[in-house]
């Protein structure tokens, strides 16, 4: 575990295979530095809190 909130320092590749963007249904990539799952199609970054991806569009951060 990487910090006091028990955020994993890796994402299981199998998780990335099954998770899709809730907006576009497209693939996600993991941004290790920001600890977010990124949807390039929707231009959104979904946070990972305490090891749990928060896949709600209203919780996502807009990216360029």
Steps between C-alpha positions, in 0.01 A plus 500: 500500500631841408354739759292538814177465302609158372501604137656220298811590305386280211172419330417142416508478118190280513312789659590726208375231261149501649456865598380738232418869498141544620451784250647359176529129587856533370827380655668656800867551577654535843688818587726379779620848604148643537350166611215532252342298223498709184249490218655675202173475307297681767794719610433400861720371781329281759654502849608193690429538870631250752558257216146531360441657156223761520329454164248783524513775236413763760807397706734508200743777419489661155829467308633663182 
